[in-house]
Amino acid sequence: MDIRTRLLETAEQLFERHGFAATGMDRLTSAAGISSRTLYKHVGNKNGLIAAVLNERDRRFHRLVEADSIDALFAALETWFGQAGARGCLFLRAWGETGGGVPEIAEAMERHKQRLRERVDSIVLAEIGRHDDDLVEAIQLLFEGATHAATYRGEAAADAARRAAHRLAGLARIA
């Protein structure tokens, strides 16, 4: 495994477990087995590291949720919970801990959420045969709500959101 990959994987694990603010650069370098100089060479600074972790997570997440139906979308979410754990959205946690004012973190979050919206839009088109921005918004909110609710409800949150999304899509078909 190359140094950058090891650094990003280690940082993601520490950020997940301890949060962004509580994870200092010394802890990161020690856990990754690299020097501070090497860390800064690969990511620039802590905000750059957070953005790099988020961008890598976005890549993995969207590769998993290449779904073409409501069922496949929420099944992918359940799979994600099994792989990454059910601890809420790391993007929103990063944005919240940094106050939303760090451009590279805000951009990573916005890009991630926009990609999810585009995926949901294509699913809505496949499910009801037309674009429906209100339904896209509702399903995305169900998806994101299930992501957070899974922290205390487990995979049952994804199943409940899936059922609600099907109901909404059914109503949109007859509207």
C-alpha positions as CSV (number, residue, x, y, z in Angstrom):
1,M,0.0,0.0,0.0
2,D,1.4,3.4,-0.9
3,I,1.9,6.1,1.6
4,R,-1.0,8.3,0.5
5,T,-3.4,5.4,0.6
6,R,-2.2,4.4,4.1
7,L,-2.5,8.0,5.3
8,L,-6.1,8.4,4.0
9,E,-7.3,5.1,5.3
10,T,-5.7,5.8,8.7
11,A,-7.1,9.3,8.8
12,E,-10.6,8.1,7.9
13,Q,-10.6,5.5,10.7
14,L,-9.4,8.1,13.2
15,F,-11.8,10.7,12.1
16,E,-14.7,8.2,12.3
17,R,-13.7,7.1,15.8
18,H,-12.6,10.4,17.4
19,G,-13.9,13.2,15.2
20,F,-12.0,15.7,13.2
21,A,-11.1,18.2,15.9
22,A,-10.0,15.6,18.4
23,T,-7.7,13.9,15.8
24,G,-4.4,15.8,15.9
25,M,-1.7,15.6,13.4
26,D,0.6,13.9,15.8
27,R,-1.9,11.1,16.3
28,L,-2.3,10.8,12.5
29,T,1.4,10.5,11.8
30,S,1.9,8.0,14.6
31,A,-1.0,5.8,13.5
32,A,0.0,6.0,9.8
33,G,3.7,5.4,10.6
34,I,4.9,8.5,8.8
35,S,6.6,11.7,9.6
36,S,4.9,15.1,9.8
37,R,6.9,16.2,6.8
38,T,5.6,13.2,4.7
39,L,2.0,14.0,5.8
40,Y,2.2,17.6,4.8
41,K,3.9,16.6,1.5
42,H,0.9,14.4,0.6
43,V,-2.0,16.5,1.8
44,G,-0.8,20.0,2.5
45,N,-2.6,20.6,5.8
46,K,-5.3,19.1,8.0
47,N,-8.1,20.7,6.0
48,G,-6.5,19.2,2.8
49,L,-6.3,15.9,4.6
50,I,-10.0,16.0,5.6
51,A,-11.0,17.0,2.0
52,A,-8.8,14.1,0.6
53,V,-10.5,11.6,3.0
54,L,-13.9,12.9,2.0
55,N,-13.1,12.7,-1.7
56,E,-11.9,9.1,-1.4
57,R,-14.9,8.2,0.6
58,D,-17.2,9.8,-2.0
59,R,-15.5,7.7,-4.7
60,R,-16.1,4.5,-2.8
61,F,-19.6,5.4,-1.8
62,H,-20.8,6.3,-5.3
63,R,-19.2,3.2,-6.8
64,L,-21.4,1.2,-4.4
65,V,-24.6,3.2,-5.0
66,E,-24.7,2.8,-8.8
67,A,-28.3,1.8,-8.3
68,D,-31.1,2.0,-10.9
69,S,-34.1,1.5,-8.6
70,I,-35.3,2.5,-5.1
71,D,-34.8,-1.1,-3.9
72,A,-31.2,-1.1,-5.2
73,L,-30.5,2.3,-3.7
74,F,-31.5,1.4,-0.2
75,A,-29.9,-2.1,-0.5
76,A,-26.7,-0.3,-1.3
77,L,-27.2,1.9,1.8
78,E,-27.6,-1.3,3.9
79,T,-24.4,-2.7,2.3
80,W,-22.6,0.6,3.1
81,F,-23.6,0.3,6.7
82,G,-22.1,-3.1,6.8
83,Q,-18.9,-1.9,5.2
84,A,-18.4,1.5,6.7
85,G,-20.5,1.3,9.8
86,A,-23.6,3.2,10.7
87,R,-22.3,6.4,12.3
88,G,-24.0,9.0,10.2
89,C,-22.7,11.0,7.3
90,L,-19.0,11.8,7.6
91,F,-19.4,14.7,5.2
92,L,-21.9,16.4,7.4
93,R,-19.9,15.7,10.5
94,A,-16.8,17.3,8.9
95,W,-18.8,20.3,7.8
96,G,-20.3,20.7,11.2
97,E,-17.1,20.3,13.1
98,T,-15.3,22.8,10.9
99,G,-18.2,25.3,11.0
100,G,-19.0,25.0,7.3
101,G,-16.4,27.7,6.5
102,V,-13.6,25.6,5.1
103,P,-13.9,25.8,1.3
104,E,-12.3,22.5,0.4
105,I,-14.5,20.6,2.9
106,A,-17.6,22.5,1.9
107,E,-16.9,21.7,-1.8
108,A,-16.3,18.0,-1.0
109,M,-19.6,17.8,0.8
110,E,-21.5,19.7,-1.9
111,R,-20.0,17.5,-4.7
112,H,-21.0,14.4,-2.7
113,K,-24.6,15.5,-2.1
114,Q,-25.0,16.7,-5.7
115,R,-23.8,13.3,-7.0
116,L,-26.3,11.6,-4.7
117,R,-29.0,13.9,-6.0
118,E,-28.1,13.0,-9.6
119,R,-28.3,9.3,-8.8
120,V,-31.7,9.7,-7.1
121,D,-32.9,11.8,-10.1
122,S,-32.0,9.0,-12.5
123,I,-33.8,6.5,-10.3
124,V,-36.9,8.6,-10.1
125,L,-36.9,8.9,-13.9
126,A,-36.6,5.1,-14.2
127,E,-39.3,4.4,-11.5
128,I,-42.0,6.9,-12.6
129,G,-41.0,7.7,-16.2
130,R,-40.4,11.4,-15.7
131,H,-38.4,13.9,-13.7
132,D,-39.9,15.0,-10.4
133,D,-37.8,17.4,-8.3
134,D,-40.0,17.1,-5.3
135,L,-39.8,13.3,-5.3
136,V,-36.0,13.5,-5.8
137,E,-35.8,15.8,-2.8
138,A,-38.0,13.6,-0.7
139,I,-36.1,10.4,-1.5
140,Q,-32.7,12.0,-0.9
141,L,-33.9,13.3,2.5
142,L,-35.2,9.8,3.3
143,F,-31.8,8.4,2.3
144,E,-29.9,10.9,4.3
145,G,-32.3,10.5,7.3
146,A,-31.8,6.8,7.2
147,T,-28.0,7.3,7.2
148,H,-28.3,9.2,10.5
149,A,-31.0,7.1,12.0
150,A,-29.0,4.0,11.5
151,T,-26.7,5.1,14.3
152,Y,-29.4,4.1,16.7
153,R,-31.8,2.0,14.6
154,G,-29.4,-0.1,12.6
155,E,-30.3,-1.4,9.1
156,A,-34.0,-1.0,10.0
157,A,-33.7,2.7,9.2
158,A,-32.8,1.9,5.5
159,D,-35.7,-0.5,5.3
160,A,-38.2,2.1,6.7
161,A,-36.9,4.7,4.3
162,R,-37.1,2.3,1.4
163,R,-40.8,1.6,2.1
164,A,-41.5,5.4,2.4
165,A,-39.7,6.1,-0.9
166,H,-41.9,3.4,-2.6
167,R,-45.0,5.0,-1.2
168,L,-44.0,8.4,-2.5
169,A,-43.0,7.0,-5.9
170,G,-46.4,5.2,-6.1
171,L,-48.2,8.5,-5.4
172,A,-46.1,10.3,-8.0
173,R,-47.0,7.7,-10.6
174,I,-50.7,8.4,-10.3
175,A,-50.3,12.2,-9.9
